[in-house]
Amino acid sequence: MPTLRELTEYHKPTSLDEALKLLRRPDIRTVPIAGGSGLVPAAPRDVEAVVDLSALDLAYIKPCEDLKAFARLCIGAATTLQTIVEDEAIRDYADGVLVKTILDTATRNVRGAASLAGSIIDAKGNSPLLTMLLALDAHLTILGDKEEDVALAKWTQQDRTLITRIALPVLSNETHAAYEKVARTPADLPIVCVAARATVTNGQLNDVRLALGGLGRKPLLIERASIGIKEAVKIAVESIDPPSDYFATAEYRREMIGVLVKRVLSSLSR
Ligand SMILES: Cc1cc2nc3c(=O)[nH]c(=O)nc-3n(C[C@H](O)[C@H](O)[C@H](O)COP(=O)(O)OP(=O)(O)OC[C@H]3O[C@@H](n4cnc5c(N)ncnc54)[C@H](O)[C@@H]3O)c2cc1C
């Protein structure tokens, strides 16, 4: 694996325009670098140049002024995971479950360096953070040919683009979120995990988003306007085609997904 010492170029632009111009050069493979905790130890072989995002004012947490109808909070792409878990507004958001999944995703040292966007890009299918953001219906602002607002559920990483921020939607007082995992130890990343968001009216679950992690390259999203817990377990178990590996068999994963869906939705409807 090459390290960043072998790179030919390091850039630290002070405007998004400049950053984008550097990233879009056709003749030299250039990638963004935020915390560097993923990229520095494992830079892809063909990377020749990096664009450091630290002078672009992309580290913030604030109400989204231009997305009022949709979003409550905008998090700058370069905001570190540690800044996010320490933020009052985020601690109150979605019953504190977003914070729980960040703590479950990265240790204190990693959280101090790793950015939210870098963590989304590098996330595997069993990432608690990615699974939770999917259940919450987070949106990404992507800068490429144009600026676009893309639901995380529809997003695929494109070279030569920049994530500039992550927007979290407004949640009503009746909307709650929950997350559970199965792992070898509490400190390990999940074998499987489930995150959910639902509006709860008289114990009924409406506007349900269930995200299932640990089943492949990306977490799987199941959405229903309204659903009972038994039905949700059945749908989840029947929708998946889990892999077998040295952590767990496909059968174990399938069974645990059923257990976690029941656990998560039961905690929401209480
Ligand atoms: C000791 C150690 C332990 C780790 N443990 C864990 C762990 O437990 N769990 C875990 O999930 N990860 C872990 N990681 C991996 C690492 O923390 C993640 O990859 C990290 O979250 C990446 O964030 P970053 O800001 O450091 O990204 P970088 O390393 O800077 O970049 C990661 C990738 O994202 C791209 N990128 C960054 N910002 C943007 C942007 N705004 N727009 C577009 N592309 C962008 C980069 O080009 C690169 O491809 C660990 C890493 C280390 C060094």
The ligand as a Tripos MOL2 file, in Angstrom:
@<TRIPOS>MOLECULE
LIG
   53    58     1     0     0
SMALL
NO_CHARGES

@<TRIPOS>ATOM
      1 C1         -6.2430    3.8130   14.3820 C.3       1 LIG1
      2 C2         -7.4750    3.9020   13.5210 C.ar      1 LIG1
      3 C3         -8.6300    3.2770   13.9710 C.ar      1 LIG1
      4 C4         -9.7820    3.3500   13.1960 C.ar      1 LIG1
      5 N1        -10.9060    2.7680   13.6970 N.ar      1 LIG1
      6 C5        -12.0540    2.8750   13.0180 C.ar      1 LIG1
      7 C6        -13.2510    2.3400   13.5570 C.ar      1 LIG1
      8 O1        -13.2810    1.7870   14.6340 O.2       1 LIG1
      9 N2        -14.3710    2.4690   12.8220 N.ar      1 LIG1
     10 C7        -14.3750    3.0800   11.6080 C.ar      1 LIG1
     11 O2        -15.4330    3.1740   10.9700 O.2       1 LIG1
     12 N3        -13.2610    3.6030   11.0760 N.ar      1 LIG1
     13 C8        -12.1120    3.5100   11.7520 C.ar      1 LIG1
     14 N4        -10.9700    4.0370   11.2140 N.ar      1 LIG1
     15 C9        -11.0250    4.5980    9.8760 C.3       1 LIG1
     16 C10       -11.1950    6.0980    9.8540 C.3       1 LIG1
     17 O3        -11.4340    6.6200   11.1200 O.3       1 LIG1
     18 C11       -12.3190    6.5100    8.9800 C.3       1 LIG1
     19 O4        -11.9590    6.1350    7.7130 O.3       1 LIG1
     20 C12       -12.5110    8.0190    9.1390 C.3       1 LIG1
     21 O5        -13.7490    8.2000    9.7070 O.3       1 LIG1
     22 C13       -12.2770    8.8210    7.9330 C.3       1 LIG1
     23 O6        -12.4800   10.2110    8.2330 O.3       1 LIG1
     24 P1        -11.3770   11.2780    7.8670 P.3       1 LIG1
     25 O7        -11.9350   12.6310    8.0590 O.co2     1 LIG1
     26 O8        -10.1180   10.9800    8.6150 O.co2     1 LIG1
     27 O9        -11.2360   11.0060    6.3200 O.3       1 LIG1
     28 P2         -9.9570   10.9870    5.3880 P.3       1 LIG1
     29 O10        -9.0310    9.9050    5.8240 O.co2     1 LIG1
     30 O11        -9.4140   12.3480    5.2640 O.co2     1 LIG1
     31 O12       -10.6520   10.5870    4.0490 O.3       1 LIG1
     32 C14       -11.3310    9.3360    3.9210 C.3       1 LIG1
     33 C15       -11.9340    9.2650    2.5200 C.3       1 LIG1
     34 O13       -12.9720   10.2210    2.3900 O.3       1 LIG1
     35 C16       -12.6770   11.1480    1.3260 C.3       1 LIG1
     36 N5        -13.1780   12.4490    1.7880 N.ar      1 LIG1
     37 C17       -12.9260   13.0540    2.9840 C.ar      1 LIG1
     38 N6        -13.6530   14.1680    3.0970 N.ar      1 LIG1
     39 C18       -14.3890   14.2810    1.9650 C.ar      1 LIG1
     40 C19       -15.3530   15.2370    1.4860 C.ar      1 LIG1
     41 N7        -15.7400   16.2840    2.2100 N.pl3     1 LIG1
     42 N8        -15.9070   15.0310    0.2610 N.ar      1 LIG1
     43 C20       -15.5610   13.9780   -0.4890 C.ar      1 LIG1
     44 N9        -14.6500   13.0380   -0.0910 N.ar      1 LIG1
     45 C21       -14.0850   13.1870    1.1230 C.ar      1 LIG1
     46 C22       -11.1840   11.0670    1.1290 C.3       1 LIG1
     47 O14       -10.8000   11.4310   -0.1710 O.3       1 LIG1
     48 C23       -10.9500    9.5830    1.4090 C.3       1 LIG1
     49 O15       -11.3070    8.8080    0.2900 O.3       1 LIG1
     50 C24        -9.7920    4.0180   11.9500 C.ar      1 LIG1
     51 C25        -8.6350    4.6460   11.5260 C.ar      1 LIG1
     52 C26        -7.4850    4.6110   12.3000 C.ar      1 LIG1
     53 C27        -6.2550    5.3010   11.8120 C.3       1 LIG1
@<TRIPOS>BOND
     1     1     2 1
     2     2     3 ar
     3     2    52 ar
     4     3     4 ar
     5     4     5 ar
     6     4    50 ar
     7     5     6 ar
     8     6     7 ar
     9     6    13 1
    10     7     8 2
    11     7     9 ar
    12     9    10 ar
    13    10    11 2
    14    10    12 ar
    15    12    13 ar
    16    13    14 ar
    17    14    15 1
    18    14    50 ar
    19    15    16 1
    20    16    17 1
    21    16    18 1
    22    18    19 1
    23    18    20 1
    24    20    21 1
    25    20    22 1
    26    22    23 1
    27    23    24 1
    28    24    25 2
    29    24    26 1
    30    24    27 1
    31    27    28 1
    32    28    29 2
    33    28    30 1
    34    28    31 1
    35    31    32 1
    36    32    33 1
    37    33    34 1
    38    33    48 1
    39    34    35 1
    40    35    36 1
    41    35    46 1
    42    36    37 ar
    43    36    45 ar
    44    37    38 ar
    45    38    39 ar
    46    39    40 ar
    47    39    45 ar
    48    40    41 1
    49    40    42 ar
    50    42    43 ar
    51    43    44 ar
    52    44    45 ar
    53    46    47 1
    54    46    48 1
    55    48    49 1
    56    50    51 ar
    57    51    52 ar
    58    52    53 1
@<TRIPOS>SUBSTRUCTURE
     1 LIG1         1 GROUP 0 **** ****
